[in-house]
Amino acid sequence: MNLFKKIISVIYTLYVMVTFVAVMLLIFPFVGLASLLGKVRGGNIICNLCRLWADLCLFLWGISHKNIFEDNKLKNQSVIYIFNHISYMDVPILLKAFRKEPIRILAKSELGKVPIFGYIYKQATVMVNRESDAAREQSVRQLKKVLAKNISVVIAPEGTFNLTHKPLKEFYNGAFKIAVETDTPIQPVVFLDAYDRLHYDSIFSLTPGKSRAVFLPLIFPNKSVQELKQAAYTAMEKTIIAYNCAWVKNDI
């Protein structure tokens, strides 16, 4: 039975990889055309094309997504979405989760080097090289410009995968500093099932199933950076524990 499961897992993973590339190639020419329309208009179109990519891929992979709203986004105002980073599946899931307005994602610059995917990736994100102080500052300036254009931004405050069995890693200050400096509300969002759909240890851990995102109450920047960070961390931690998320071990 274990051998049979392994064979099915390999077949499913290969199927996911093929459909991933096929759908990416399908939208690639349209991304190229949209990029000619400028950073704002073209970027918004590319954002929607990436959502189409996520819609098609998750449907083909047998993953159904649901948003759970404990609080809705403010109308006609950009926000800073923050989410827990636990899986490579976070990317299509966040494109399914954030549907109501244009967004820009703060993303690692390394993935911009991947052929075709990297081109789309660069057009749809604000890229950051965390090894360079100057590059990080440039990314912060770009994010502030994006927010000023009433476009929401998406940031993983943990910076990278949570490889622990705790609900969350320690947060960096960046998202919260930007929130205070631009007077922009923070909306924490918890991805409950990305770890179950794709474990960070192996591509062959891919499984179909459910995906849920919980939108927590807005946190307004009438606090210090540290207070804002702690409020967001506490709200997300409580939600992860309440939903008994799979990566959290009770003995930790």
PyMOL commands that set and color helices and strands:
alter all, ss='L'
color gray80, all
select helices_A, chain A and resi 2-37+41-61+90-97+109-113+117-124+133-148+174-182+194-197+203-205+225-242
alter helices_A, ss='H'
color red, helices_A
select strands_A, chain A and resi 63-69+80-83+103-108+125-128+152-155+186-191+209-215
alter strands_A, ss='S'
color yellow, strands_A
deselect
rebuild
show_as cartoon
